[in-house]
């Protein structure tokens, strides 16, 4: 999936909350609809970057519920595609790991996504941080704001439930309803924004 130039934020908070993800997510959906159908994983066919991601992911807590597939690139090579369905069965909460056109590992949650090299310029550190963030999602610390959405009703903004300032920003935004639902990957940590007004008990 091609990236748009000039939309690479520096700090992690900007990576997570940037509205640039709206355009990125729409592009990704187009690629998934128009590209080759994913195939059953054959690790021997994967490119080097995909094999590195696969090796790092195999011991991750989410690996036990993940579907491991591969995607065919336009040049004929194969790259890893990891799909982690939500236990709720809600497609909006689905997680994916894939590699962009520069073979950079990328993480997708609903309509939001980010690239590993935005976390750190070192490939190994970046991948580790991306997988740590994945674990925060599956643990329910990072959730999806139910509105607004992109095509097909996919929410594209993430909220860190442990970041009090981020919660306050949501509560005081004139464009965000206080009864907005916050969707966790598992469903166990779902919340309503206004219920977080007083902070943790």
Buried (B, 14 or more C-beta within 10 A) or exposed (E): BEBEEEEBBEEBEEBBBBEBBBBBBBBBBEBBEEEEEBEEBEEEBBBEBBBBBBEBBEEBEBEEEBEBBBBBBEEEBBBBBBBBBBEBEBEBBBBBBBBBEEBBBBBBBBBBBBBBBBBBEEBEEBBBBBBEBBEBBBBBBBBBBBBBBBEEEBBBBBBBBEBEEBBEEBBEEEEBEBEBBBBBBBBEBBBBBEEBEEEEE
